[in-house]
Amino acid sequence: MKKIALTTLLFIAFVTIAKSQYTISFTATGATNSINRITAQNLRTGMSVTFDGNSTLILQSTTEILNKVLKNNDLVYPNPFENSTTLSFNSKGGQVIVSVFNSLGQSVINQSYELSAANHQLKLTMPNTGMYFVEISENSRTSSYKLLCNRSESKAANIEYSGFSDPKSEFSQSKQTQKGFKGQYTLDFQFGDAIKFWFKGGIYTAVLTDYTINSNKTIQANFNSLVDIDNNTYPIVTIGTQVWMAKNLATTRYSDGVSVTFVSGKEWWNGLYSPGMCWYNNNIVNKTIHGGMYSWYVVDKASNGNHNICPSGWHVPQDVEWTTLQNYLISNGYNYDSSFSGNKISKSMATSTGWFFSDIEGVIGNSDYPMFQNISGFSALPSGYRYGNGDFCNLGGYAFWWSIKQFDTENAWFCGLLYDNTVCYFGHNYKGNGFSIRCVKD
């Protein structure tokens, strides 16, 4: 009787685990109610999936995923593995790119396939023991998986197509009956896991982490935006306890309507000891992309007549606020190598657009570690700066933002990113330089 009772108890426990599945849907509010793209990442496993905003996300345990192999859900099994493993995934039909990266973010192998609408299987063989990431890209969907190879006898990586199963399976049919032909995407989940979401809606971004998923729910992306005195609109992003502009300031006026002196001529900028601004290369096209270049005197209230260059309720950050941002990113795993110490966060703060190339590992200008590119949502661009003598410098290479705090009579603190460095740099420089501005919420 005791054996029967124990068996029954274990069976009940198994059924409970197997049914730990939650359906997550999404809505948006704020500057736009449309979601173009969502990335969800399990912070425990590192696995992530990217999908369009009309889709739903299924969070389910590994046991549940294994139970649904015959229903054509995505699956890597076994994992961990020795020598090789099998990847099973759904395709809607068309070109599918399968890429494998090692733990350094370096490409190991990639293959392109033209597939029918079905569930397909690939045999993956890895050349060395260690951690790997597999990425499947198809139209608007990108899925990624973390693999662990415990033993390998192969000298080269290999992806071998193994076949497909009937596209008219139960899973495929159920997908087609959903309203609006929305997709369903699956992410491995255990009760208590934290899931981080990145939302993109037009020019707007939103980031949130949910620590309390214990039922089916709808998650709302808050696409908040900010408008300055000139009616320029800025996406904003929450990072830790701070709310930042996710785009460089581009106003020509203080928040009370007083104009900032526009200084275009090199001879007038040279030796500037007063508030002044310009566009990079004096080209207004750069206003939309890179915002304005401002002397430090624009942000200093003692120099500018006690005006605030940021929109009402916002301010130019103090040096300690830049430090708070840096410390949060470092201590929460935003370093390119997933470490929690050392300053290696530049890639996590920057977009991939416009930066010079560098072959140094983990820097912004290197395409390695793509999963960490702008993962914070700060969205830095290489906007360059205007040197104190009036020259424009390093568009494509550097991004510098003022702090409101001065260092001495000639210099003030600033934060910066370089295309060939992993560090989010904090230092001091000449007040007459033209740097960018990011505002932080009061």
N, C-alpha and C positions, 0 to 999 in steps of 0.2 A: 504493500500500500504506500509506503514511503517513497518507493521508486516511482510509482505512478503519479503521486502528488508532485514530486520534484519535476518529472517530465512535463506535467501539465503546467507547472509554474514557468518553466523555461519556454514552453510553447507560447504561453500568454505574453511573456516578455518579448519574444521574437516578433510576435504579431504586432505588439505595441510599437517596437522600433520600426518595423516594416511600414507602419502606417503614419510615421512622423513626417508628413508632407504638408507643405503650406503653399498656397497659391497667392502670388503677389501681383497686383495690378497697379497702374500708375496714373496719376493726374498731375496737372501743372496749374500754377497760379502765379500772379504777378505780371511781369512785363509781357509775357506770352503764355498762352495756354496750350501750346503745341510742343511736344517733346520729339526731337529728331532722333536722338541716340541715347542709349543708356548702357553704362558698364556697371556690372555688379561683381564685387570681389568678396570672397570669404576670407576674412583676415586671419583665420586660424590656418587654413590650408594654402592660401595664396592663389587658389584657383579663381578664374574669372570668366565671365561671358559678356559679350557685347551684342546688343540687339536694337531693333528700331523701337520707337516709343509707343507703338500701337500693340506691342506684344505683352504677354504675361510671363512671369518668372515662376518656375516651380522649384521650391527648395525642398530637398528630400535627402534622407540619410543614404549612406553608401549601401546599406542593406536594401533600401527601397529601389535604388538604381539597379542593383544586381537582379532584383525580382522582376524588373521591367525590361530586361534585355530583349525578350521576345516581342516587346512592344516598340522596339526601334528607338529607344532613347539613346543619347550619346553616352558612351562608356569606354573607359580604358581598363582593360582587365587582362592579366593580373597587374596589380600596382600596389606595392613594389614588385619588381620582376627580375628575372635572370635572363640575360641574352636578348630576349625579345618579348613584346607584348602586342595586344591587338586593340586597335582603336576602332570603335563602331560609332558612326555618326549619321545623322539625317542630312540630306541635301534636297533643296528645292529644284535642283537641276541647273546646269550651267557650269561656269568655270569655278573650280575650288582650288585654293592654294593651301598646301599643308607645309608648315615651316617648323623646324625644330631648333631650339636655342639651348646652349649649355648654361650653367649657373652664372657665367660671366656675361650673359647676354649675347654671346657670339653665335652666329649662324652655324649650325652643324650640317643641315641638309634641308632642301625644300623641293617640293614637287608640285606640278600643276596638272590638274585633271579636268576633263570635260565629262561631267557626270549627269546621269538621268535623275529624275526625282525618285529617290529611294533611300534606303538605309544601306550605307556602304561600310566595308571593313578594310582596314589597312594593317599590315604587319610592320611594326616598327622595331628596328634593331639598332642598338646603340653601341658605339665603339669602346666606351669606357664606363666604369662604375661612376655613380654620382647623380646629381639632380639635373633634370632636363625640363624644358617647357615646350609644349606642342601648341601651335596656333593654327586654327582652321579659319580661313577667310573666304566668305561667299557673300557677294552683294553687300547688304548692310549689316550682316552678322559676322562677328568675330568671336570664336570660342577659344579659350586657352585652358590647358591642363598641366598640372605639375606631375612629373614622373620621377620615380626613383629606381635606378638600375643598381642592383646589389652585386651582380656578377656579369662579366662580359667576356666572351671568347672571340668576338668579332674585331677585325682591325679597321672596319669602316662602317659608317652609319648607312642604313638602308631603309627605304620605304617601299613595301611591296603590296600592290593591290591584291586583295584576297577575294573580292566578290561583293554581291549585294543581296538584299532580301526584298521581298515583295513590297512595292510602294503602296499597295492597297491594304496595308496592315491595319490593325485596330488603331494604332497611334496616328497613322497618316490620315485615316478617315476622320478621326475625332478632330484633328487640326482643321480640316476643311469645313467642318460644321460650325466653327466658331464665328461669331458675328464679326463682319468686316474682314474675314480671312486672316485674323491675327495669328502670329506665331506663338509657340510655347517654347521656352528655353529652360534648361535644367541646370541647377547648380547644387553640388554636394553640400549637405547641411546637417549639422547635429544640434540638438537643443542647446541653447546657450551661445551659439556662434554669433559673432558680430559681422554684419554684412555692410560693406561700404558701397555707396551708389554715386556715380558721376552722371549728371544729366546735361545734355546739350539741347538747347532750343533756340535755333537761329544763332544770334551773336551772344546769347546768354548762357551762362553755366551755373550749375548748382551742385553742391556736394553735401552729402549727409551720411552718417553712420547710424544704423539701427541695431541696438543691443538687446531689443526686447521682442523679437519675433517668436511668438508662441501660438499664432493662429493665422488663418487667411486674413489678408488685410490689403488696403489700398494705401500706397505711399505717395505723398504729395511733394513734387519738386517746386520749390519756391524760387521762381526766377525774378528775384528782386533786381531793380535797376536804380540808377542814380542819375539825376539830371542837374546840370550846372546852370549858372546864370546865363550862359550863351545857348542853352537848350541842347548842349551836347549830352548824349546818353552813354552811360557806362554800365557794363555788367559788373556785378559784385560777387564776391566769394567769401564764405566763412571758413576760416582756418583756425582750428582750436577755438579760443574764446574771442578772437578778433574777426572783424568784418572789413575786408579790403576792397578797394577798386581792383577790378581785373583788367584794367586798361589804363594807359597813361593819361594824365590830365591834359586837356586841350583848350582850356578857357583862356580868353583874352581879358577877362575882367575878374575882379574880386567879387566875393559873394554879395557885397552891398552895391554892386554896379559900377564901381570906380574902375577905370581902364588901367591895365598894365602897359607901361611904355613898351612899344614894339621897336626893337633895335635890329635892323637888317644889315646895315653897313659894317664891314669888318673894322674900319677905323673908329666907329662909334662904340663897338663892343669891346675893343682892346682897352684894357684898363678900367672896365666898368666897375664902379663902386656903388651902384644904386640898382633898384629893381628894373629888370629888363627881360624881354622874352623874344623868341623867334620860332620859326619852323626850321627843321633841319634843311640845310642848303637853301634857306629862304624860299622853299618850294611848298606851297600850301597843300599839295598832294600828300605830303608827309604828315600833315595835321591829322588826317583820318586814321592813318596807320600807326604813327608813332607819338602823336600828341605834341605838346610844345616843349621847347628847351627854355629853362628858366634859370636866371642867376639866383644865388641863394638869398639875395636881398629881397626877392619877391616873397619868400616864405617867412622872413623875419619881421615880426610886427614892429620892432623898434626901428626898422629901416623903411617899412612900407606905409607908415601912418596908421598902424594898428588895424590893418585889414586882414581878412582871412581869404586866402586864395582858393581854399576848398569850399565845396557847397556847404550850406548851413547844416550843422549837425555832424560835420566831418572836419578833420584837421590833418596837417602834415605831421607824420609820425615823429615822436621823440626817438632818440637813439635806443632807449630801453624797449620801445615797441618793436623796432627792427630785431632786437635781440630776442624778444619774446617769440617772434615769428620763427627765427632761426632755431631756437631751442625746441619749440614744438615740433617742427619738421624732423629734426634730428632724433628726438626721443620717441617719435611715433613711427619710425621705420621708413622715412622718405629718402634716406641715403640710397644711392643707386645700387649699392650692394646689399640692401636690406639690413644693414647694421644699425645699431642704436647709439653709436658714439662716433666722434669725428665729424667734421663738417664736409659732407659730400652731397649736398642737397640741390646743387645748381640745376641739374637736369629735371628735378621734380618741380621746379618753379618756372620752367621755360617751355614755350612752344617749340616745335621743330622748324618753324618758318623763318627763313632769311639768315640763319646763322652761318658763319664761316665754317668750313670743314676742319676737323682735327682728328688725328688718329689716336689721341690719348684716351685711355680707357675711362669710361664713365662721365666724360665731359659733355656739355651741351652740343658741341659741334660734331660729336661722334654719334652714329646711328645705333650704337649698341644699347642694350637695356631699354628697348622701346616701351616696355610696360611701365617705366618710371617717367617717361617724358610728360611733363606738365601734370603729373598726377595730383598735385596740390590745387590746380585750377588757377594759380596766380597769373599764368599766361604772359610771362615776360617775352618781349621782343627785343632784338638787338638794335636799339634805336640810336646808338652812338651818343655823341655829346658835342657841345661847342666849347672849344678851348678858350682860355682867357684872352688870347691874342686875337680871337675872332674866327679862327679856322674851325671847320667842321671835321670831326674825326670819328672813325671806327663804326660807321653804320654797317651792321652785319657782324660786328665783333663784340661790342660791349653794351651793357644796359646799366645806367647809373640813376639812382633816385636820392633826392635830398632828404636829410633829417632836419628838423627845425633847430637842433642844438648846434651851437658853434663850438669849434675846437679852440681857436684863439682869434685874434683880431683879423687875421688873413684867411683862415681856413674854417670849414664846417664839416660835420660828420655826414657821411653818405653810405648807402648800401649799393652793392654792385654785383653783377654777374659777368663773367668772361667766357667766350666761346670755348676756350682751351683750358678751363679750370673747373674742378668739381666743387669748389668752395663758393658759398654765398658770402661775398667779401664785405667787411665793414671797416671803413677807414675814414680819413679826413682829406679834404682837397680844397683848392682855391675857391673862394666864394664867388669869384667872377666867372667861373665856368658855367656853361649852360647845361644843366642836367634835367632829367625828367622828374616828374612828381607822381607819386601814388598817395592817395589820401586813405586814411583809416577812420572808421566810424567812432564818434565820441563814446 
